[in-house]
């Protein structure tokens, strides 16, 4: 597809995708966090809570098939991470600390505080998996079980960097360049960049993403502020997410390792056979080194976007593990 052929969709995600959910905004740690939660929350207190965290360049909408299948078993919380979707898009600080995984994890913890949830099951894909990892380390008494999808620990992935990894995960090194270089480069044709990223991690196409979901990702990435400038806020904050991962997140991760802090709960790891994680890493071994609980997992027949490529597999794995 040429750059000229990609136009923003005018479709809206059908309400049936999130039938049984309500979309709310929460003021947490000085930012607005948008989340979909199970409707009639207070009448379903007997159900355990499961939090699902999305990755880049997506929003909580990526979980729509999984959420519909799990809504009778759990009270579900599907946030947009800060800097994504309809959550806040504040400019990054000089040290990028307001987009650290620690800050994002604190958002999730604060959101659950407002919902009066003490402990919960947790699953994260891509960037959401990195937030989930930090959340489990920083709040060990609250995370009952953890699942991460198609990631290895951030520190190990950066330590593995060589020419092959840099080629495969070029965006890790492009997005961390000083602002506004990557923001302006992506902003030159943001929709082409979005489609290229969604189709470029293992599967080679975006056929697994419904047009309505793609429209939501397009809308979210191209949101304009009231005082529109030449940099899209969501593009800037996505870059800040990656800048934090290449800087302050590595400091936090190394400090945790030096202090012997690990994930205490049981951990499930799934990764796609067509992806870079499968090709270049040994994710089970790397996660076992960072977890004091029981670690299980396996490769699945997909690319990077497991919940959308293999929703039934994702649903079965979560229902089996999150008990």
Buried (B, 14 or more C-beta within 10 A) or exposed (E): EEEEEBEBBEBEBEEEBBEBBEEBEBEBBEBBBBBBBBBEBEEBEEBBBBBBBBBBBBBBBBBBBBBBBBBEBBBBBBBBBBBBBBBBBBEBBEEBBBBBBBBBBBBBBBBBEEBEBEBBBBBBBBBBBBBBBBBBBBBBEBBBBBBBBBBBBBBBBBEBEEEEBEEBBEBBBBBBBEBBEBBEBBBEBBBBBBBBBBBBBBBEEBEBBBEBBBBBBBBBBBEEEEEEEEBBBBBBBBBBBBBBBBBBBBBBBEEBBEEEBBBBBBBBBBBBBBBBBBEBBEBBEBBBEBBBBEBBBEBBEBBBBBBBBBBEBBBEBBBEBBE
